[in-house]
Amino acid sequence: MSDSMAVSEWKIPKGAQPKPDDYGFDLDRALSSVVALSATVPRDAFTAETLGTERAGNAVVIGETGLVLTIGYLVTEADAIWLTTNAGRVVAGDVLGYDQETGFGLVQALGRLEVPALPIGSSAGAKLGDEVVVAGAGGRQRSVAARIVAKQEFAGYWEYLLDEAIFTSPPHPQWGGTAMIGARGELLGIGSLQLQQDRPGKGSENLNLMVPIDLSVPILNDLRTQGAARRPPRPWLGLYATEVEGHVVVAGLTDGGPAEGAGLEMGDIVVAVGGTEVSTLSGLYRTVWSLGEAGIEIPFRIQRGGRTLDVGVTSTDRAKLLRRPVLH
């Protein structure tokens, strides 16, 4: 591996770094479980245009045999993975699986990482105000002493919904795949996004969104052995939507996706789905998913240019459009 794949020299400001004396566990040992992850994706992959062909972030060793958990968008359709420890050890990895519903990705290191596994905790017990460490690859200098500032629903414009995401502050600047470590040195979540949120009395604040670790527990074995979670696939539309003044508005369409093929257009206002009125992203998704499995036709009622139209969108299983992990 070239030096360009090694952990970079940037640092979190010293005042924001975690300090060993503030925690009741071996901080440096826990931080050594977080590794840098680099991935390359074929140019003709389905996600290459939206997520890029070269991706980089963090990942967390959760198994003594080199099982590594990360955020799925880093490894979706990847054909090459490299993991770099804080000590500079570089090991190739294989993508075992990724789960579009939760957002997790699982990787198997193909060599000895020689770092401890971080124990998996319970995110359900995490409370507002709890002190956590948001850890990136590179130890204390690339980790943030943070607090949990919110636990609430999150709806992403890309047909993604978490019933109770965890939000932390101050934010980590390289959030993808970071480890949220709790008071006992256990893994409570995986970093997914940085976003701005209006908080009462504090104005607009940058936060990290963490996918709760509890969502990984039921699917880890499926990802490891099957490459995907064994559950009925949700209907996927290829629709990007946003909320505008109490309405759900089509903001974009996936090229060649079901929604585009059915004739939906940017700017369409979604009035109802299957006869149920919708006014929020979460309401849209829950209504669509309640109608059945992938492949079902989703009846939309939309407003376009002052007219009300009924449009049927034949959904699909998004996983069928993605390159499946191939073990070497």
Secondary structure, 3 states (H helix, E strand, C coil): CCHHHCCCCCCCCHHHCCCHHHCCCCHHHHHCCEEEEEEECCCCCCCHHHHCCEEEEEEEECCCCCEEEEEHHHCCCCCEEEEECCCCCEEEEEEEEECCCCCEEEEEECCCCCCCCCCECCHHHCCCCCEEEEECCCHHHHEEEEEEEEEEEEEECCCEEEEEEEEEECCCCCCCCCEEECCCCCEEEEEEEEEEEEECCCEEEEEEEEEEHHHCCCCHHHHHHHCCCCCCCCCECCEEEEEECCEEEEEEECCCCHHHHHCCCCCCEEEEECCEECCCHHHHHHHHHHCCCCCCEEEEEEEECCEEEEEEEECECHHHHCCCCCCC
